[in-house]
């Protein structure tokens, strides 16, 4: 607040508000896992908004959403690289003996806990489809 960083201030207030709303709606205290899920949900919403605004030619809104996304990403754990994701998927394929697309659900169920908060699940899903095809 003292540095007059309006974007960071507003983004953090929005995240805190989302957490409090979750606690009120669910009538439970949010633990670290739930907070991480809420932050990941906000990241996904920002990325979707950026794509939609870019397709609509609204560069002013793209810049706003991107700056909010950058603030949120500072508070997430370090994201896995594509090579790390690829190697974990290979290990998962071997662990569940996945042979084709019919095993994708079983594989994704096995992989999701490993990637929770560490990677964008849409990227993971895309790589899984490529490897199982």
Backbone as ProteinMPNN parsed JSONL, in Angstrom:
{"seq_chain_A": "XXXXXXXXXXXXXXXXXXXXXXXXXXXXXXXXXXXXXXXXXXXXXXXXXXXXXXXXXXXXXXXXXXXXXXXXXXXXXXXXXXXXXXXXXXXXXXXXXXXXXXXXXXXXXXXXXXXXXXXXXXXXXXXXXXXXX", "coords_chain_A": {"N_chain_A": [[0.827, -1.196, 0.0], [1.951, 1.2, 0.774], [3.77, 1.612, -1.246], [2.195, 2.3, -3.286], [1.302, 0.482, -5.179], [-1.099, -0.355, -7.005], [-2.174, -2.458, -8.526], [-1.104, -4.841, -7.394], [-2.091, -4.569, -4.777], [-4.905, -4.593, -5.2], [-5.223, -7.098, -6.433], [-4.336, -8.903, -4.447], [-6.227, -8.322, -2.476], [-8.49, -9.262, -3.784], [-7.926, -12.025, -3.892], [-7.87, -12.649, -1.144], [-10.497, -12.053, -0.541], [-11.811, -14.019, -2.077], [-10.982, -16.302, -0.691], [-12.127, -15.869, 1.849], [-14.85, -15.826, 1.117], [-15.119, -18.481, 0.25], [-14.713, -19.812, 2.694], [-16.944, -18.914, 4.101], [-19.082, -19.831, 2.495], [-18.681, -22.626, 2.475], [-18.537, -23.158, 5.146], [-16.26, -23.903, 6.578], [-12.843, -23.796, 7.723], [-10.347, -22.631, 5.594], [-7.753, -24.644, 4.495], [-4.234, -25.073, 3.652], [-4.167, -26.552, 1.242], [-6.704, -26.119, 0.117], [-6.614, -23.35, -0.209], [-4.534, -23.16, -2.032], [-5.769, -24.44, -4.198], [-7.799, -22.557, -4.721], [-6.253, -20.368, -5.51], [-5.039, -21.45, -7.785], [-7.327, -21.768, -9.321], [-7.981, -19.087, -9.754], [-5.78, -18.368, -11.313], [-6.245, -19.902, -13.599], [-8.664, -18.731, -14.426], [-7.759, -16.143, -15.033], [-6.008, -16.697, -17.171], [-7.817, -17.734, -19.066], [-9.426, -15.461, -19.426], [-7.557, -13.715, -20.52], [-7.036, -14.969, -22.989], [-9.605, -14.766, -24.165], [-9.997, -11.954, -24.232], [-7.859, -11.251, -25.857], [-8.607, -12.481, -28.241], [-10.827, -10.947, -28.743], [-9.736, -8.521, -29.304], [-9.145, -6.681, -27.321], [-6.79, -5.162, -26.078], [-6.181, -3.511, -23.931], [-7.547, -4.634, -21.754], [-6.322, -7.105, -21.755], [-3.738, -6.468, -20.913], [-4.262, -5.61, -18.294], [-5.327, -7.958, -17.088], [-3.113, -9.623, -17.424], [-1.206, -8.376, -15.809], [-2.377, -8.779, -13.305], [-2.311, -11.567, -13.243], [0.472, -11.988, -13.201], [1.073, -11.035, -10.635], [-0.328, -12.89, -9.04], [0.999, -15.27, -9.721], [3.448, -14.907, -8.486], [3.016, -15.767, -5.927], [2.599, -18.45, -5.994], [3.842, -21.85, -5.777], [7.012, -22.805, -7.291], [6.686, -23.503, -10.677], [6.607, -26.554, -12.547], [8.912, -27.499, -15.124], [8.488, -28.142, -18.666], [9.939, -30.387, -19.4], [10.275, -31.7, -16.929], [7.615, -32.266, -16.351], [7.065, -33.982, -18.463], [8.761, -36.18, -17.871], [7.642, -37.051, -15.419], [5.139, -37.831, -16.313], [5.836, -39.969, -17.963], [6.788, -41.741, -16.005], [4.39, -42.135, -14.647], [2.868, -43.404, -16.627], [4.222, -45.808, -16.823], [3.756, -46.743, -14.231], [0.974, -47.212, -14.054], [0.612, -48.847, -16.151], [-0.325, -47.856, -18.642], [-1.622, -47.993, -21.902], [-2.951, -46.838, -24.008], [-5.35, -44.393, -25.246], [-7.626, -45.154, -23.872], [-6.826, -45.565, -21.314], [-6.417, -43.086, -20.22], [-7.954, -41.707, -18.241], [-7.466, -43.191, -15.905], [-4.701, -42.803, -15.724], [-4.529, -39.969, -15.497], [-5.835, -39.633, -13.062], [-3.983, -40.781, -11.389], [-1.817, -39.06, -11.789], [-2.639, -36.462, -11.072], [-2.439, -35.71, -8.226], [0.344, -35.385, -8.035], [0.905, -33.182, -9.609], [-0.567, -31.115, -8.617], [-0.941, -27.775, -8.118], [1.609, -27.352, -9.025], [1.837, -27.423, -11.722], [0.236, -26.494, -14.791], [-2.74, -28.013, -15.41], [-3.919, -28.29, -17.9], [-1.806, -28.287, -19.681], [-0.531, -30.587, -18.846], [-2.511, -32.482, -19.476], [-2.571, -32.207, -22.269], [0.01, -33.117, -22.95], [-0.175, -35.751, -21.996], [-2.105, -36.798, -23.725], [-0.673, -36.656, -26.141], [1.397, -38.466, -25.627], [0.032, -40.864, -25.193], [-1.189, -41.345, -27.59]], "CA_chain_A": [[0.0, 0.0, 0.0], [2.811, 2.374, 0.856], [4.441, 1.815, -2.527], [1.144, 2.715, -4.238], [1.162, -0.542, -6.208], [-2.541, -0.586, -7.019], [-2.47, -3.778, -9.099], [-0.803, -5.85, -6.378], [-3.049, -4.388, -3.682], [-6.243, -5.049, -5.607], [-5.171, -8.535, -6.707], [-4.281, -9.597, -3.168], [-7.537, -8.164, -1.844], [-9.405, -10.164, -4.478], [-7.621, -13.378, -3.439], [-8.334, -12.762, 0.244], [-11.955, -12.082, -0.609], [-12.202, -15.347, -2.552], [-10.755, -17.26, 0.398], [-13.162, -15.635, 2.871], [-16.123, -16.282, 0.558], [-15.085, -19.937, 0.298], [-14.911, -20.218, 4.085], [-18.336, -18.629, 4.477], [-19.969, -20.719, 1.739], [-18.475, -24.021, 2.857], [-18.582, -23.22, 6.607], [-15.04, -24.555, 7.057], [-11.631, -22.992, 7.589], [-9.568, -23.043, 4.417], [-6.383, -25.071, 4.769], [-3.289, -24.721, 2.584], [-4.537, -27.205, -0.016], [-7.867, -25.423, -0.444], [-6.157, -22.029, -0.645], [-3.775, -23.393, -3.255], [-6.755, -24.708, -5.251], [-8.446, -21.29, -5.061], [-5.289, -19.561, -6.262], [-4.933, -22.064, -9.116], [-8.569, -21.444, -10.029], [-7.837, -17.704, -10.203], [-4.799, -18.36, -12.405], [-6.938, -20.424, -14.772], [-9.611, -17.709, -14.863], [-7.008, -15.058, -15.668], [-5.519, -17.152, -18.481], [-8.974, -17.797, -19.958], [-9.806, -14.084, -19.738], [-6.548, -13.157, -21.428], [-7.299, -15.522, -24.321], [-10.84, -14.198, -24.702], [-9.777, -10.542, -24.534], [-6.951, -11.181, -27.005], [-9.418, -12.8, -29.42], [-11.754, -9.842, -28.95], [-9.014, -7.308, -29.667], [-9.142, -5.744, -26.19], [-5.435, -5.2, -25.537], [-6.151, -2.839, -22.636], [-7.973, -5.607, -20.751], [-5.299, -8.151, -21.726], [-2.645, -5.957, -20.08], [-4.744, -5.611, -16.911], [-5.398, -9.342, -16.625], [-1.751, -10.153, -17.373], [-0.531, -7.839, -14.622], [-2.945, -9.488, -12.157], [-1.781, -12.934, -13.308], [1.861, -11.932, -12.761], [1.061, -10.891, -9.178], [-0.769, -14.164, -8.451], [2.033, -16.279, -9.948], [4.529, -14.706, -7.525], [2.675, -16.419, -4.671], [2.462, -19.888, -6.203], [5.123, -22.564, -5.791], [7.681, -22.847, -8.586], [6.033, -24.397, -11.62], [7.474, -27.541, -13.176], [9.214, -27.265, -16.531], [7.854, -29.121, -19.544], [10.736, -31.61, -19.336], [9.934, -32.368, -15.674], [6.257, -32.792, -16.525], [7.182, -35.109, -19.39], [9.351, -37.334, -17.184], [6.668, -37.554, -14.448], [4.085, -38.521, -17.067], [6.414, -41.258, -18.364], [6.772, -42.587, -14.811], [2.989, -42.475, -14.393], [2.453, -44.382, -17.646], [4.795, -47.096, -16.416], [3.159, -47.171, -12.966], [-0.392, -47.73, -14.252], [0.651, -49.675, -17.369], [-1.211, -47.257, -19.638], [-1.227, -48.366, -23.261], [-3.649, -46.065, -25.022], [-6.254, -43.338, -24.782], [-8.628, -45.705, -22.964], [-6.241, -45.519, -19.969], [-6.119, -41.698, -19.865], [-8.595, -41.36, -16.975], [-6.721, -43.849, -14.833], [-3.408, -42.139, -15.65], [-4.72, -38.622, -14.976], [-6.151, -39.773, -11.65], [-2.721, -41.065, -10.72], [-0.895, -37.929, -11.924], [-3.147, -35.197, -10.551], [-1.837, -35.288, -6.947], [1.742, -35.006, -8.228], [0.999, -31.904, -10.308], [-1.452, -30.14, -7.979], [-0.29, -26.534, -7.743], [2.958, -27.274, -9.575], [1.791, -27.37, -13.181], [-1.064, -26.248, -15.392], [-3.267, -29.325, -15.772], [-4.221, -28.344, -19.33], [-0.552, -28.672, -20.336], [-0.342, -31.999, -18.506], [-3.476, -33.24, -20.263], [-2.122, -32.184, -23.669], [1.168, -34.002, -23.069], [-0.638, -37.117, -21.813], [-2.762, -37.203, -24.982], [0.368, -36.877, -27.14], [2.167, -39.672, -25.311], [-0.809, -42.046, -25.29], [-1.645, -41.526, -28.964]], "C_chain_A": [[0.87, 1.258, 0.0], [3.508, 2.655, -0.463], [3.468, 2.225, -3.627], [1.015, 1.758, -5.413], [-0.293, -1.013, -6.211], [-2.876, -1.991, -7.521], [-2.237, -4.871, -8.066], [-1.806, -5.774, -5.24], [-4.409, -4.954, -4.041], [-6.282, -6.554, -5.857], [-5.145, -9.328, -5.408], [-5.602, -9.474, -2.405], [-8.56, -9.107, -2.469], [-9.185, -11.605, -4.032], [-8.108, -13.604, -2.009], [-9.849, -12.84, 0.289], [-12.464, -13.439, -1.071], [-12.056, -16.398, -1.453], [-11.826, -17.101, 1.47], [-14.534, -16.088, 2.384], [-16.214, -17.801, 0.569], [-15.376, -20.424, 1.712], [-16.347, -20.001, 4.539], [-19.286, -19.602, 3.79], [-19.883, -22.159, 2.223], [-18.547, -24.248, 4.368], [-17.431, -24.042, 7.191], [-13.878, -23.559, 6.935], [-10.818, -23.534, 6.416], [-8.156, -23.427, 4.841], [-5.509, -24.734, 3.556], [-3.68, -25.321, 1.238], [-5.712, -26.49, -0.682], [-7.482, -24.026, -0.951], [-5.371, -22.148, -1.944], [-4.712, -23.658, -4.425], [-7.456, -23.425, -5.68], [-7.514, -20.402, -5.874], [-5.117, -20.116, -7.668], [-6.171, -21.776, -9.958], [-8.513, -20.018, -10.566], [-6.854, -17.59, -11.354], [-5.474, -18.823, -13.693], [-7.932, -19.397, -15.327], [-8.897, -16.571, -15.571], [-6.518, -15.471, -17.052], [-6.657, -17.248, -19.487], [-9.404, -16.393, -20.378], [-8.833, -13.457, -20.719], [-6.779, -13.664, -22.839], [-8.539, -14.905, -24.946], [-10.663, -12.729, -25.079], [-8.861, -10.373, -25.734], [-7.722, -11.47, -28.294], [-10.387, -11.676, -29.754], [-11.069, -8.533, -29.295], [-8.976, -6.271, -28.561], [-7.792, -5.793, -25.484], [-5.322, -4.507, -24.184], [-6.541, -3.806, -21.512], [-6.985, -6.764, -20.643], [-4.165, -7.717, -20.793], [-3.029, -5.983, -18.602], [-4.761, -7.024, -16.338], [-3.996, -9.95, -16.498], [-1.018, -9.643, -16.143], [-1.067, -8.505, -13.36], [-2.416, -10.922, -12.101], [-0.333, -12.973, -12.815], [1.962, -11.817, -11.24], [0.701, -12.221, -8.523], [0.33, -15.216, -8.575], [3.214, -16.127, -8.996], [4.284, -15.481, -6.236], [2.445, -17.917, -4.8], [3.829, -20.56, -6.096], [5.703, -22.572, -7.203], [7.006, -23.896, -9.472], [7.055, -25.342, -12.25], [7.719, -27.175, -14.632], [8.549, -28.36, -17.365], [8.612, -30.445, -19.539], [10.418, -32.409, -18.066], [8.551, -32.994, -15.748], [6.31, -34.056, -17.381], [7.729, -36.345, -18.679], [8.389, -37.91, -16.145], [5.523, -38.294, -15.135], [4.594, -39.897, -17.502], [6.42, -42.235, -17.193], [5.354, -43.048, -14.491], [2.472, -43.514, -15.372], [2.973, -45.76, -17.271], [4.109, -47.637, -15.16], [1.776, -47.785, -13.149], [-0.496, -48.621, -15.487], [-0.327, -49.177, -18.425], [-0.697, -47.572, -21.033], [-1.896, -47.541, -24.34], [-4.572, -45.041, -24.387], [-7.303, -43.865, -23.801], [-8.127, -45.685, -21.516], [-5.978, -44.091, -19.481], [-6.724, -41.317, -18.513], [-7.858, -41.932, -15.784], [-5.372, -43.152, -14.626], [-3.536, -40.737, -15.04], [-5.056, -38.651, -13.492], [-4.906, -40.029, -10.82], [-1.808, -39.844, -10.706], [-1.342, -36.665, -11.201], [-2.545, -34.803, -9.203], [-0.378, -34.825, -7.083], [1.885, -33.603, -8.81], [0.194, -30.792, -9.641], [-0.659, -28.924, -7.51], [1.096, -26.346, -8.34], [2.978, -27.164, -11.091], [0.356, -27.095, -13.629], [-1.594, -27.576, -15.927], [-3.644, -29.409, -17.249], [-2.975, -28.74, -20.125], [-0.29, -30.155, -20.087], [-1.252, -32.867, -19.365], [-3.048, -33.324, -21.728], [-0.95, -33.142, -23.874], [0.781, -35.47, -22.902], [-1.276, -37.635, -23.097], [-1.719, -37.503, -26.052], [1.099, -38.197, -26.895], [1.336, -40.94, -25.449], [-1.286, -42.317, -26.711], [-0.674, -42.364, -29.771]], "O_chain_A": [[0.57, 2.242, -0.677], [3.807, 3.808, -0.772], [3.873, 2.468, -4.764], [0.661, 2.171, -6.518], [-0.658, -1.952, -5.504], [-3.776, -2.639, -6.986], [-3.091, -5.739, -7.883], [-2.315, -6.8, -4.789], [-4.996, -5.711, -3.268], [-7.268, -7.212, -5.526], [-5.859, -10.323, -5.279], [-6.037, -10.427, -1.759], [-9.394, -9.681, -1.769], [-10.152, -12.335, -3.815], [-8.695, -14.644, -1.709], [-10.416, -13.606, 1.068], [-13.438, -13.957, -0.524], [-12.906, -17.276, -1.307], [-12.373, -18.094, 1.949], [-15.301, -16.671, 3.15], [-17.274, -18.354, 0.865], [-16.182, -21.334, 1.91], [-16.9, -20.816, 5.277], [-20.192, -20.14, 4.426], [-20.904, -22.832, 2.364], [-18.612, -25.39, 4.823], [-17.603, -24.776, 8.164], [-13.93, -22.612, 6.15], [-10.632, -24.742, 6.274], [-7.448, -22.637, 5.466], [-5.988, -24.182, 2.565], [-3.539, -24.667, 0.204], [-5.714, -26.282, -1.895], [-7.965, -23.581, -1.992], [-5.528, -21.328, -2.85], [-4.481, -23.159, -5.527], [-7.687, -23.217, -6.871], [-7.948, -19.754, -6.827], [-5.056, -19.357, -8.635], [-6.072, -21.565, -11.167], [-8.939, -19.757, -11.691], [-7.066, -16.801, -12.274], [-5.299, -18.214, -14.749], [-8.033, -19.214, -16.541], [-9.372, -16.082, -16.596], [-6.6, -14.689, -18.0], [-6.482, -16.88, -20.648], [-9.712, -16.159, -21.547], [-9.239, -12.75, -21.641], [-6.726, -12.886, -23.792], [-8.531, -14.557, -26.126], [-11.13, -12.303, -26.135], [-9.053, -9.463, -26.541], [-7.525, -10.801, -29.308], [-10.731, -11.476, -30.919], [-11.741, -7.535, -29.552], [-8.791, -5.087, -28.84], [-7.665, -6.394, -24.418], [-4.468, -4.867, -23.374], [-5.932, -3.794, -20.442], [-6.822, -7.343, -19.569], [-3.689, -8.509, -19.98], [-2.212, -6.338, -17.753], [-4.269, -7.26, -15.234], [-3.73, -10.707, -15.564], [-0.285, -10.396, -15.501], [-0.3, -8.772, -12.435], [-2.108, -11.428, -11.022], [0.047, -13.892, -12.089], [2.835, -12.43, -10.626], [1.348, -12.636, -7.561], [0.567, -15.973, -7.634], [3.913, -17.103, -8.722], [5.232, -15.818, -5.527], [2.13, -18.582, -3.813], [4.857, -19.915, -6.301], [4.985, -22.372, -8.183], [6.79, -25.033, -9.054], [8.212, -24.979, -12.458], [6.848, -26.612, -15.295], [8.104, -29.376, -16.832], [8.003, -31.508, -19.659], [10.303, -33.634, -18.11], [8.335, -34.108, -15.27], [5.681, -35.065, -17.063], [7.21, -37.445, -18.868], [8.315, -39.13, -15.994], [5.0, -39.271, -14.599], [3.86, -40.882, -17.417], [6.1, -43.412, -17.358], [5.136, -44.199, -14.113], [1.717, -44.408, -14.988], [2.259, -46.757, -17.385], [3.903, -48.844, -15.034], [1.436, -48.763, -12.482], [-1.582, -49.093, -15.824], [-1.062, -49.96, -19.028], [0.493, -47.44, -21.319], [-1.443, -47.547, -25.485], [-4.58, -44.846, -23.172], [-7.816, -43.102, -22.982], [-8.93, -45.779, -20.588], [-5.37, -43.911, -18.426], [-6.056, -40.661, -17.714], [-7.648, -41.251, -14.78], [-4.949, -42.936, -13.49], [-2.749, -40.361, -14.171], [-4.61, -37.784, -12.74], [-4.789, -39.554, -9.69], [-1.101, -39.611, -9.725], [-0.504, -35.878, -10.763], [-2.164, -33.643, -9.042], [0.074, -33.968, -6.324], [2.867, -32.912, -8.538], [0.271, -29.638, -10.065], [0.185, -29.025, -6.621], [1.697, -25.285, -8.177], [4.011, -26.85, -11.681], [-0.604, -27.424, -12.933], [-0.974, -28.192, -16.794], [-3.686, -30.509, -17.8], [-3.077, -29.447, -21.128], [0.119, -30.886, -20.989], [-0.812, -33.875, -19.919], [-3.15, -34.38, -22.352], [-0.918, -33.891, -24.85], [1.334, -36.339, -23.576], [-1.025, -38.767, -23.511], [-1.848, -38.481, -26.789], [1.383, -38.946, -27.83], [1.878, -41.991, -25.789], [-1.744, -43.422, -27.002], [-0.909, -42.613, -30.953]]}, "name": "protein", "num_of_chains": 1, "seq": "XXXXXXXXXXXXXXXXXXXXXXXXXXXXXXXXXXXXXXXXXXXXXXXXXXXXXXXXXXXXXXXXXXXXXXXXXXXXXXXXXXXXXXXXXXXXXXXXXXXXXXXXXXXXXXXXXXXXXXXXXXXXXXXXXXXXX"}
